[in-house]
């Protein structure tokens, strides 16, 4: 079976405009959460989110194209540019039919929806933008990246809520293993910070009402998530292809596992059994034992139900070894970037392996009787990481797990 490696990555996050800038902030425990500026919150029950700061797509992309694209598409394109440059892939020397794109989004063009729906309601369809549909569709980012670079392999997106990017990377893994492509541009992008997006999470009781020192995953005083936004893209290649072009190999995607809770549309199984099944499948796919895992980047949303169920899932799979594994929720700093989060956290796993540093879970204040594992509270830690796993669990009962390893030829 073909081994699948990572040769480049890029990201645009609430804590940085590049992958390395973001990683530096994450290592230092810097929070990207602050006052909402993307819409008027003067009479709104939620005041904070994790926005991408100083976003100026015109600095990287054609000004005319910027006007035609949604915020999530623009962020995806910028992350893809960084990832492709990082990979050193010379597109002109490649067969474009062997390069595919799966950059996923849980929702798609939320900004466009919020702008365009009032127009059609109040003034009729003639006021709608002719670019409304391509800006809304969740596959828009993948399509635009394919067009921009001439990639003619498989191109689409995966939508499985907050597991979207992880499942998209998993699909890319299968394409590459099966020989249907040599290179896949894989990742996620989400920009859901809007009255509708934030308000909907508030309405179901998932959004923290606090204004500072939040979210606080796995802490006994956790009381909800904070929405984030951003994009992350990875360049995946078969090992043979990467070696043939002399690429620098940054790590290996060794396994992928997915499952469905078949339980509730927003709540996880209380015992974590659905999530544990996805972890087991990912480790089996990678042909690894639970004791091989050195670090877990947790889903860790900061909601009471998610964090306790995820902890129980980890205990089911890892048994006593669960207490030996450093676990962190980088959502404590980036907020929950929804469909993009798993791609971003896969990049963090690669950087943790490279640098021998596991990031902290900030805002951790109180122990919890159920969440009693090592969550790397508040400060990063030097740890030799050979194998990391990344969890992504989404509404609808979607569970997705990636196994990411240090590349050893």
C-alpha atoms as one frame of an Amber mdcrd trajectory, in Angstrom:
protein
   0.000   0.000   0.000   1.278   3.458  -0.895   2.498   5.540   2.024   1.106
   9.085   2.031   3.261  11.986   3.126   2.867  15.710   3.735   5.160  18.018
   1.781   3.635  21.422   2.518   1.074  23.239   4.603  -0.388  26.695   5.000
  -2.914  28.313   7.283  -4.746  31.510   8.092  -6.036  31.573  11.654  -7.268
  33.797  14.479  -3.706  33.778  15.883  -1.645  34.189  12.721  -1.573  34.954
   9.016   0.739  32.008   8.201   1.265  28.501   9.513   4.463  29.391  11.359
   3.068  32.610  12.819   0.058  30.650  14.059   2.223  27.890  15.543   4.399
  30.405  17.424   1.286  31.893  19.003  -0.119  28.474  19.850   3.135  27.364
  21.506   3.084  30.526  23.604  -0.548  30.084  24.637  -1.782  33.205  22.862
  -5.564  33.506  22.587  -7.144  34.626  19.329 -10.475  35.380  20.986 -11.656
  38.975  21.153 -14.595  41.303  20.511 -16.708  40.556  17.439 -16.148  43.163
  14.705 -17.735  41.361  11.733 -21.264  42.407  12.690 -23.001  44.753  15.099
 -23.201  43.165  18.556 -24.571  46.201  20.419 -27.878  44.397  21.066 -26.585
  40.836  20.696 -26.264  38.291  23.536 -22.773  37.142  22.404 -19.909  39.604
  22.189 -16.782  37.515  21.447 -15.402  35.236  18.759 -12.041  34.243  17.253
 -11.777  36.322  14.082  -8.903  36.306  11.606  -7.163  39.623  12.240  -6.315
  42.239   9.595  -7.596  40.096   6.738  -6.556  41.729   3.443  -7.027  39.237
   0.592  -6.073  41.912  -1.976  -2.475  41.530  -0.793  -2.371  37.976  -2.184
  -5.137  37.720  -4.777  -6.416  39.641  -7.794  -8.623  42.514  -6.657 -11.308
  41.703  -9.235 -11.490  38.089  -8.080 -11.674  39.163  -4.452 -14.946  40.988
  -5.149 -16.398  37.823  -6.680 -15.576  35.407  -3.869 -16.842  34.657  -0.385
 -14.652  35.113   2.661 -14.254  31.341   3.144 -13.089  30.927  -0.468 -10.562
  33.737  -0.166  -9.069  32.277   2.996  -8.828  28.842   1.392  -7.007  30.225
  -1.618  -4.491  32.081   0.539  -3.791  28.991   2.667  -3.398  26.920  -0.511
  -0.886  29.404  -1.937   1.221  29.107   1.208   0.977  25.305   1.222   1.956
  24.985  -2.440   4.909  27.324  -2.006   5.981  25.413   1.104   5.831  22.122
  -0.790   8.075  23.312  -3.606   5.734  21.642  -6.104   6.509  22.855  -9.631
   3.067  22.678 -11.199   4.403  23.147 -14.733   6.425  19.952 -14.401   3.475
  17.870 -13.153   0.645  16.064 -14.899  -2.351  18.253 -13.883  -4.755  15.329
 -14.212  -2.916  13.639 -11.326  -3.393  16.526  -8.880  -6.707  16.822  -7.036
  -8.275  19.201  -4.523 -10.517  18.485  -1.539 -10.810  21.634   0.567 -13.902
  21.180   2.686 -16.372  23.390   4.505 -19.182  22.528   6.840 -21.424  25.323
   5.562 -19.821  27.265   2.707 -20.471  30.941   2.016 -22.164  32.143   5.195
 -21.140  35.756   4.545 -22.818  35.661   1.133 -25.961  34.072   2.530 -26.246
  36.789   5.162 -25.764  39.519   2.542 -27.976  38.125  -0.199 -31.051  36.755
   1.581 -32.221  40.183   2.836 -31.790  41.553  -0.697 -34.041  39.004  -2.336
 -36.627  39.248   0.461 -36.794  43.029   0.407 -36.090  43.907  -3.230 -36.494
  40.764  -5.325 -34.122  38.570  -7.361 -32.842  41.321  -9.657 -30.819  42.678
  -6.740 -28.999  39.385  -6.177 -25.339  39.131  -7.127 -24.704  36.987 -10.226
 -21.888  35.467  -8.179 -24.162  34.457  -5.290 -24.324  30.737  -6.096 -20.566
  30.187  -6.668 -19.892  32.163  -3.475 -22.329  30.106  -1.407 -21.544  26.556
  -2.545 -19.371  24.626  -0.123 -17.288  23.176  -2.960 -16.416  26.704  -4.106
 -12.995  26.735  -2.441 -11.944  23.471  -4.088 -13.184  24.629  -7.474 -11.398
  27.968  -7.288  -8.115  26.380  -6.215  -8.349  23.900  -9.094  -9.042  26.732
 -11.549  -6.283  28.981 -10.199  -3.598  26.314 -10.539  -4.905  24.186 -13.390
  -5.366  21.058 -11.251  -7.556  18.633 -13.204  -7.727  15.674 -10.845 -10.657
  14.976  -8.477 -12.027  18.220  -7.039 -14.872  18.518  -4.546 -15.574  19.117
  -0.866 -16.772  17.012   2.053 -19.433  18.274   4.449 -19.641  16.504   7.798
 -19.997  19.524  10.077 -16.955  19.945  12.315 -15.415  16.736  10.973 -15.425
  18.024   7.378 -11.720  18.743   6.933 -10.685  15.524   8.667 -12.986  13.446
   6.485 -11.741  15.357   3.439  -8.139  14.485   4.322  -9.246  10.899   4.842
 -10.817  10.816   1.362  -7.580  12.225  -0.094  -5.676   9.476   1.677  -7.807
   6.877  -0.102  -7.417   8.547  -3.505  -3.643   8.541  -3.157  -3.417   5.026
  -1.790  -5.550   3.687  -4.617  -3.382   5.286  -7.291  -6.066   7.677  -8.577
  -3.829  10.693  -7.924  -0.211  11.552  -7.141  -0.890  14.781  -5.231  -3.928
  16.023  -3.317  -4.473  19.527  -2.005  -6.412  18.818   1.202  -7.843  21.031
   3.902 -10.740  23.098   5.112 -12.076  26.640   5.309 -14.883  28.146   7.371
 -16.047  31.688   8.070 -19.268  31.329  10.018 -18.926  34.273  12.409 -22.196
  36.025  11.656 -25.443  36.878  13.417 -26.887  33.618  12.166 -23.884  31.420
  12.935 -23.115  32.781  16.382 -26.788  33.213  17.225 -27.590  29.605  16.327
 -24.927  28.220  18.665 -26.153  30.588  21.362 -29.719  29.346  20.849 -28.815
  25.699  21.467 -26.837  26.614  24.573 -23.421  25.689  23.161 -21.808  29.159
  23.171 -20.084  30.377  26.319 -21.684  33.502  27.847 -18.377  34.620  29.375
 -16.379  37.500  27.923 -12.837  36.500  28.880 -10.623  33.535  29.838 -12.728
  31.309  27.635 -13.264  28.761  26.145 -11.904  26.442  28.814 -11.836  22.875
  27.411 -11.731  20.040  29.946 -11.742  22.469  32.870 -14.368  21.911  35.531
 -15.815  25.370  34.864 -16.191  24.943  31.094 -19.470  26.304  29.810 -19.363
  26.377  26.025 -17.456  27.013  22.827 -16.316  30.161  21.062 -16.666  30.294
  17.280 -13.548  30.826  15.197 -12.785  31.137  11.510  -9.899  30.390   9.182
  -8.413  27.974   6.719  -5.673  25.365   6.571  -4.383  23.366   3.605  -1.958
  20.448   3.368  -0.184  19.061   0.312  -0.396  15.265   0.373   1.599  13.037
  -1.961   2.411   9.408  -2.429   5.830   8.673  -1.013   7.097   7.570  -4.419
   6.022  10.843  -6.043   7.503  12.974  -3.262  10.819  11.145  -3.421  10.969
  11.289  -7.210  10.770  15.083  -7.192  13.114  15.463  -4.214  10.506  16.999
  -1.920  11.120  17.730   1.735   8.870  15.355   3.661   7.247  16.911   6.719
   5.355  13.929   8.073   3.117  11.023   7.171  -0.661  10.595   7.266  -0.587
   7.030   8.520  -4.226   6.325   9.279  -7.829   7.487   9.121 -10.909   6.253
  10.907 -14.524   7.366  10.848 -17.760   6.339  12.506 -21.285   7.543  13.244
 -22.804   7.794  16.698 -26.326   7.147  15.321 -27.516   8.705  18.552 -28.411
  12.422  18.449 -28.080  15.260  15.958 -26.044  17.520  18.276 -25.035  15.492
  21.350 -22.335  12.788  21.421 -22.965   9.360  22.874 -22.635   9.825  26.609
 -20.101   7.025  26.991 -17.983   8.187  24.048 -18.362   4.834  22.289 -18.917
   6.317  18.833 -15.784   8.445  19.044 -13.792   5.538  20.461 -14.765   3.463
  17.438 -13.273   6.078  15.087 -10.055   6.194  17.137  -9.803   2.399  17.031
 -10.332   2.346  13.275  -7.698   5.018  12.689  -5.116   3.134  14.738  -5.984
  -0.128  12.968  -5.621   1.598   9.602  -2.181   2.848  10.658  -1.298  -0.608
  12.026  -0.413   0.884  15.389  -1.108  -0.046  18.990  -2.620   2.457  21.438
   0.705   2.572  23.298   2.362   3.967  20.148   0.504   7.289  20.509   2.561
  10.130  22.024   0.142  13.072  21.709  -3.553  13.726  21.109  -4.898  16.949
  19.648  -8.394  16.712  21.069 -11.646  17.931  19.593 -11.994  19.719  22.945
 -14.721  22.264  22.223 -15.192  23.427  25.800 -18.805  22.258  26.014 -19.678
  20.116  29.037 -20.984  17.185  26.979 -18.240  17.040  24.337 -15.275  17.131
  26.681 -16.566  14.475  29.071 -17.613  12.141  26.222 -14.268  12.637  24.456
 -12.388  11.843  27.664 -14.370   8.629  28.069 -13.656   7.716  24.434  -9.931
   8.158  25.014 -10.104   5.933  28.091 -12.002   3.250  26.147  -9.324   3.034
  23.472  -6.179   3.641  25.504  -7.009   2.140  28.887  -4.374   2.954  31.502
  -2.123   4.450  28.808  -4.630   7.300  28.512  -3.116   8.802  31.649   0.349
   8.867  30.047  -0.619  10.779  26.892  -0.437  14.584  26.752  -3.730  15.889
  25.337  -4.456  19.449  24.327  -7.281  21.451  22.850  -5.902  24.190  20.639
  -9.491  25.426  20.290  -8.836  27.105  23.631  -6.790  29.586  21.535  -8.205
  29.456  17.994 -11.829  29.030  18.920 -13.823  26.396  17.063 -13.219  26.957
  13.346 -15.909  24.394  12.539 -15.329  22.649   9.180 -11.775  24.018   8.935
 -10.618  23.051  12.404  -9.408  19.531  11.692  -7.062  20.649   8.916  -5.619
  23.339  11.157  -5.125  20.857  13.980  -3.454  18.385  11.621  -0.915  21.129
  10.858  -0.400  21.664  14.592   0.260  17.933  14.984   2.915  18.053  12.264
   4.549  21.040  13.933   4.430  19.350  17.346   6.188  16.310  15.868   8.775
  18.498  14.135   9.613  20.673  17.149   9.090  18.228  20.014   6.603  20.598
  21.658   2.973  19.913  22.520   0.770  23.006  22.795  -1.174  23.880  25.916
  -4.851  23.926  26.736  -5.224  27.467  28.024  -7.938  28.750  30.377  -7.707
  25.511  32.366  -8.592  26.395  35.966 -10.459  23.606  37.720 -10.066  19.811
  37.689 -13.096  17.791  36.690 -13.999  14.396  38.111 -14.706  12.959  34.637
 -12.063  14.877  32.684  -9.101  13.635  34.710  -6.411  13.121  32.045  -3.315
  15.186  31.215  -4.595  18.181  29.223  -1.266  20.095  29.218  -2.796  22.917
  31.252  -1.849  26.490  30.341   1.781  25.972  29.274   3.349  24.128  26.336
   5.578  21.180  27.091   8.651  19.621  25.506   7.679  16.097  24.454   9.262
  13.799  21.897   6.348  13.075  19.560   6.621  10.319  16.976   2.896   9.618
  16.597   0.028  12.052  17.091  -3.688  11.637  16.561  -6.196  14.366  15.821
  -9.884  14.100  16.762 -12.743  15.764  14.903 -16.349  15.160  15.926 -19.279
  16.867  14.229 -22.994  17.495  14.652 -24.940  14.676  13.089 -22.842  12.175
  15.042 -19.852  12.275  12.687 -16.556  11.069  14.161 -13.270  11.366  12.278
  -9.709  10.677  13.424  -6.340  11.068  11.709  -3.063   9.407  12.668  -0.060
  11.594  11.889   3.484  10.267  12.193   7.035  11.458  12.030   8.406  10.444
   8.641  10.963   7.674   8.897  12.156   6.485   5.518
